[in-house]
Amino acid sequence: MSDGTDAESLFTYGTLQSSDVQLDTFGRRVDGDDDALTGFRLEWIDATGVHDPGGVDTASALADRHRALRRTDDPRDRVFGSVLQLTADELDAADEYMATVSRRTRVTLSSGAEAWVYVAV
C-alpha cells in the first residue's frame, strides 16, 4: 500500500458517483472524468450477490437489490461512468463500502486509461 499521497483511478458507475455517498465514504466530494468500460454490463443482484433479472416490485425489494458490473467480453456491451482520482486510503474506504458483493479488479477503459473497478463476485 502507498503512503496515501499517490492517486488511484477508480471507475465508478453507480452510487460512488453520488455526492452524499462520497462525503460519507471519503469525507469529500470527488469530481470525475467521463469514460466507459467495454465488455461489461450492469445487472441487478440481490443482497447475497445472486443475479436477479426480474423487475423491482416493492420498496423493500429495491432496498435489497443493487446494480453490479459483470464481465461479458462482448464488445457490444458498454458501461458509462466516471473515473475518480482517490488516495490509497480513500480506495480502502471504497473497498469497505463495496465489499459486500463486489471485488476490485484492474481494467482498461475505452479511453485507454487503466483503473480499478468493482465487479460482482
C-alpha atoms as an extended CHARMM CRD file, in Angstrom:
* protein
*
       121  EXT
         1         1  MET       CA              0.0000000000        0.0000000000        0.0000000000  PROA      1               0.0000000000
         2         2  SER       CA              1.2240000000        3.5120000000       -0.6850000000  PROA      2               0.0000000000
         3         3  ASP       CA              1.5750000000        6.3420000000        1.8250000000  PROA      3               0.0000000000
         4         4  GLY       CA             -1.8210000000        7.7500000000        0.7540000000  PROA      4               0.0000000000
         5         5  THR       CA             -0.4420000000       10.5110000000       -1.4870000000  PROA      5               0.0000000000
         6         6  ASP       CA             -0.4560000000        8.7250000000       -4.8570000000  PROA      6               0.0000000000
         7         7  ALA       CA             -3.6490000000        8.9960000000       -6.9010000000  PROA      7               0.0000000000
         8         8  GLU       CA             -5.5290000000        5.7920000000       -7.6700000000  PROA      8               0.0000000000
         9         9  SER       CA             -8.0170000000        5.7750000000      -10.5690000000  PROA      9               0.0000000000
        10        10  LEU       CA            -11.3940000000        4.2000000000       -9.7810000000  PROA      10              0.0000000000
        11        11  PHE       CA            -14.0520000000        3.7300000000      -12.4870000000  PROA      11              0.0000000000
        12        12  THR       CA            -17.4680000000        4.3120000000      -10.9300000000  PROA      12              0.0000000000
        13        13  TYR       CA            -20.8620000000        3.5720000000      -12.4430000000  PROA      13              0.0000000000
        14        14  GLY       CA            -23.3290000000        3.8930000000       -9.5660000000  PROA      14              0.0000000000
        15        15  THR       CA            -23.6310000000        5.1200000000       -6.0160000000  PROA      15              0.0000000000
        16        16  LEU       CA            -19.9760000000        6.1640000000       -5.6700000000  PROA      16              0.0000000000
        17        17  GLN       CA            -20.8210000000        8.9910000000       -8.0880000000  PROA      17              0.0000000000
        18        18  SER       CA            -23.2740000000       10.4260000000       -5.5370000000  PROA      18              0.0000000000
        19        19  SER       CA            -22.0290000000       13.4690000000       -3.6060000000  PROA      19              0.0000000000
        20        20  ASP       CA            -23.6780000000       12.2000000000       -0.4090000000  PROA      20              0.0000000000
        21        21  VAL       CA            -22.0260000000        8.7710000000       -0.7120000000  PROA      21              0.0000000000
        22        22  GLN       CA            -18.6680000000       10.3960000000       -1.4880000000  PROA      22              0.0000000000
        23        23  LEU       CA            -18.9210000000       12.6320000000        1.5850000000  PROA      23              0.0000000000
        24        24  ASP       CA            -19.8190000000        9.6440000000        3.7930000000  PROA      24              0.0000000000
        25        25  THR       CA            -17.1340000000        7.3910000000        2.2810000000  PROA      25              0.0000000000
        26        26  PHE       CA            -14.2340000000        9.7590000000        1.5180000000  PROA      26              0.0000000000
        27        27  GLY       CA            -15.0290000000       12.8160000000        3.6120000000  PROA      27              0.0000000000
        28        28  ARG       CA            -15.0510000000       14.9850000000        0.4870000000  PROA      28              0.0000000000
        29        29  ARG       CA            -16.6950000000       15.3490000000       -2.9070000000  PROA      29              0.0000000000
        30        30  VAL       CA            -14.6850000000       13.9280000000       -5.7970000000  PROA      30              0.0000000000
        31        31  ASP       CA            -15.1230000000       15.1730000000       -9.3720000000  PROA      31              0.0000000000
        32        32  GLY       CA            -14.6270000000       12.5380000000      -12.0320000000  PROA      32              0.0000000000
        33        33  ASP       CA            -13.8440000000       12.2860000000      -15.7200000000  PROA      33              0.0000000000
        34        34  ASP       CA            -16.3150000000       10.5770000000      -18.0590000000  PROA      34              0.0000000000
        35        35  ASP       CA            -15.2000000000        7.2530000000      -19.5370000000  PROA      35              0.0000000000
        36        36  ALA       CA            -16.6520000000        3.8740000000      -20.4760000000  PROA      36              0.0000000000
        37        37  LEU       CA            -15.8810000000        0.2120000000      -19.9910000000  PROA      37              0.0000000000
        38        38  THR       CA            -16.3830000000       -2.1570000000      -22.9220000000  PROA      38              0.0000000000
        39        39  GLY       CA            -17.1550000000       -5.8520000000      -22.4830000000  PROA      39              0.0000000000
        40        40  PHE       CA            -19.1330000000       -5.3590000000      -19.2720000000  PROA      40              0.0000000000
        41        41  ARG       CA            -22.7980000000       -4.7440000000      -18.4290000000  PROA      41              0.0000000000
        42        42  LEU       CA            -24.7960000000       -3.7470000000      -15.3750000000  PROA      42              0.0000000000
        43        43  GLU       CA            -27.1800000000       -6.2840000000      -13.8470000000  PROA      43              0.0000000000
        44        44  TRP       CA            -29.4150000000       -6.2980000000      -10.7920000000  PROA      44              0.0000000000
        45        45  ILE       CA            -28.2350000000       -8.5530000000       -7.9720000000  PROA      45              0.0000000000
        46        46  ASP       CA            -29.7490000000       -9.1790000000       -4.5750000000  PROA      46              0.0000000000
        47        47  ALA       CA            -28.0030000000       -8.5850000000       -1.2540000000  PROA      47              0.0000000000
        48        48  THR       CA            -26.3930000000      -12.0610000000       -1.3760000000  PROA      48              0.0000000000
        49        49  GLY       CA            -24.8830000000      -11.4370000000       -4.8210000000  PROA      49              0.0000000000
        50        50  VAL       CA            -27.3690000000      -13.5920000000       -6.7490000000  PROA      50              0.0000000000
        51        51  HSD       CA            -28.2630000000      -12.3450000000      -10.2390000000  PROA      51              0.0000000000
        52        52  ASP       CA            -31.8720000000      -11.1600000000      -10.2950000000  PROA      52              0.0000000000
        53        53  PRO       CA            -33.1810000000      -10.4040000000      -13.8020000000  PROA      53              0.0000000000
        54        54  GLY       CA            -36.7020000000       -9.5430000000      -12.6050000000  PROA      54              0.0000000000
        55        55  GLY       CA            -38.1740000000       -6.1280000000      -12.0330000000  PROA      55              0.0000000000
        56        56  VAL       CA            -38.3910000000       -4.3800000000       -8.6940000000  PROA      56              0.0000000000
        57        57  ASP       CA            -41.9120000000       -4.7120000000       -7.3140000000  PROA      57              0.0000000000
        58        58  THR       CA            -41.7300000000       -3.0440000000       -3.8960000000  PROA      58              0.0000000000
        59        59  ALA       CA            -39.6460000000       -0.5370000000       -1.9810000000  PROA      59              0.0000000000
        60        60  SER       CA            -38.3340000000       -3.3230000000        0.2950000000  PROA      60              0.0000000000
        61        61  ALA       CA            -37.2470000000       -5.3570000000       -2.7330000000  PROA      61              0.0000000000
        62        62  LEU       CA            -35.3940000000       -2.3290000000       -4.0810000000  PROA      62              0.0000000000
        63        63  ALA       CA            -33.5670000000       -1.8920000000       -0.7700000000  PROA      63              0.0000000000
        64        64  ASP       CA            -32.2170000000       -5.4540000000       -1.0430000000  PROA      64              0.0000000000
        65        65  ARG       CA            -31.0030000000       -5.0880000000       -4.6410000000  PROA      65              0.0000000000
        66        66  HSD       CA            -28.3820000000       -3.0540000000       -6.4240000000  PROA      66              0.0000000000
        67        67  ARG       CA            -26.6730000000       -2.8190000000       -9.7670000000  PROA      67              0.0000000000
        68        68  ALA       CA            -23.4660000000       -4.7560000000      -10.2330000000  PROA      68              0.0000000000
        69        69  LEU       CA            -20.9480000000       -4.9020000000      -13.0340000000  PROA      69              0.0000000000
        70        70  ARG       CA            -20.4600000000       -8.2330000000      -14.8230000000  PROA      70              0.0000000000
        71        71  ARG       CA            -17.8260000000       -9.0870000000      -17.4230000000  PROA      71              0.0000000000
        72        72  THR       CA            -19.3240000000      -10.3210000000      -20.7040000000  PROA      72              0.0000000000
        73        73  ASP       CA            -16.3760000000       -9.8350000000      -23.0800000000  PROA      73              0.0000000000
        74        74  ASP       CA            -18.9970000000       -8.7890000000      -25.6500000000  PROA      74              0.0000000000
        75        75  PRO       CA            -17.7450000000       -5.6410000000      -27.4340000000  PROA      75              0.0000000000
        76        76  ARG       CA            -21.3760000000       -4.5050000000      -27.8340000000  PROA      76              0.0000000000
        77        77  ASP       CA            -21.7310000000       -4.2510000000      -24.0480000000  PROA      77              0.0000000000
        78        78  ARG       CA            -20.5670000000       -0.9460000000      -22.6020000000  PROA      78              0.0000000000
        79        79  VAL       CA            -20.9970000000        0.7550000000      -19.2500000000  PROA      79              0.0000000000
        80        80  PHE       CA            -20.6320000000        4.5180000000      -18.9940000000  PROA      80              0.0000000000
        81        81  GLY       CA            -19.2920000000        6.0420000000      -15.8180000000  PROA      81              0.0000000000
        82        82  SER       CA            -16.8100000000        8.3560000000      -14.2180000000  PROA      82              0.0000000000
        83        83  VAL       CA            -13.1670000000        7.9480000000      -13.1660000000  PROA      83              0.0000000000
        84        84  LEU       CA            -12.3890000000        9.2650000000       -9.6990000000  PROA      84              0.0000000000
        85        85  GLN       CA             -8.8540000000       10.0560000000       -8.5330000000  PROA      85              0.0000000000
        86        86  LEU       CA             -8.5350000000        8.7640000000       -4.9700000000  PROA      86              0.0000000000
        87        87  THR       CA             -5.8220000000        8.3600000000       -2.3810000000  PROA      87              0.0000000000
        88        88  ALA       CA             -4.9070000000        4.8360000000       -1.2630000000  PROA      88              0.0000000000
        89        89  ASP       CA             -6.8090000000        5.4560000000        1.9910000000  PROA      89              0.0000000000
        90        90  GLU       CA             -9.8900000000        6.5550000000        0.0410000000  PROA      90              0.0000000000
        91        91  LEU       CA             -9.6110000000        3.4530000000       -2.1460000000  PROA      91              0.0000000000
        92        92  ASP       CA             -9.5520000000        1.3550000000        1.0410000000  PROA      92              0.0000000000
        93        93  ALA       CA            -12.7010000000        3.1920000000        2.1780000000  PROA      93              0.0000000000
        94        94  ALA       CA            -14.3360000000        2.4070000000       -1.1850000000  PROA      94              0.0000000000
        95        95  ASP       CA            -13.3730000000       -1.2650000000       -0.6800000000  PROA      95              0.0000000000
        96        96  GLU       CA            -15.2390000000       -1.2690000000        2.6370000000  PROA      96              0.0000000000
        97        97  TYR       CA            -18.2610000000        0.4200000000        1.0520000000  PROA      97              0.0000000000
        98        98  MET       CA            -18.3890000000       -2.0030000000       -1.9110000000  PROA      98              0.0000000000
        99        99  ALA       CA            -17.1080000000       -5.2090000000       -0.2750000000  PROA      99              0.0000000000
       100       100  THR       CA            -20.4130000000       -6.9620000000        0.3600000000  PROA      100             0.0000000000
       101       101  VAL       CA            -20.9530000000       -8.4200000000       -3.1170000000  PROA      101             0.0000000000
       102       102  SER       CA            -18.1650000000       -6.8970000000       -5.2000000000  PROA      102             0.0000000000
       103       103  ARG       CA            -14.4460000000       -7.2620000000       -5.6530000000  PROA      103             0.0000000000
       104       104  ARG       CA            -11.9920000000       -4.7280000000       -7.0120000000  PROA      104             0.0000000000
       105       105  THR       CA            -10.1220000000       -5.5330000000      -10.2270000000  PROA      105             0.0000000000
       106       106  ARG       CA             -7.9390000000       -3.6450000000      -12.7030000000  PROA      106             0.0000000000
       107       107  VAL       CA             -9.3520000000       -2.8270000000      -16.1730000000  PROA      107             0.0000000000
       108       108  THR       CA             -8.5040000000       -0.8460000000      -19.2820000000  PROA      108             0.0000000000
       109       109  LEU       CA            -11.1720000000        1.7360000000      -20.0890000000  PROA      109             0.0000000000
       110       110  SER       CA            -12.3830000000        2.8430000000      -23.5260000000  PROA      110             0.0000000000
       111       111  SER       CA            -10.0550000000        5.8520000000      -23.3050000000  PROA      111             0.0000000000
       112       112  GLY       CA             -7.0740000000        3.5000000000      -22.8790000000  PROA      112             0.0000000000
       113       113  ALA       CA             -6.5710000000        4.5360000000      -19.2440000000  PROA      113             0.0000000000
       114       114  GLU       CA             -6.2200000000        1.8720000000      -16.5730000000  PROA      114             0.0000000000
       115       115  ALA       CA             -8.4040000000        1.9970000000      -13.4730000000  PROA      115             0.0000000000
       116       116  TRP       CA             -9.7580000000       -0.0570000000      -10.6390000000  PROA      116             0.0000000000
       117       117  VAL       CA            -13.4170000000       -1.1060000000      -10.8290000000  PROA      117             0.0000000000
       118       118  TYR       CA            -15.7870000000       -3.1140000000       -8.6550000000  PROA      118             0.0000000000
       119       119  VAL       CA            -17.3410000000       -6.1750000000      -10.3040000000  PROA      119             0.0000000000
       120       120  ALA       CA            -19.8890000000       -8.6690000000       -8.9990000000  PROA      120             0.0000000000
       121       121  VAL       CA            -18.3750000000      -11.6410000000       -7.2290000000  PROA      121             0.0000000000
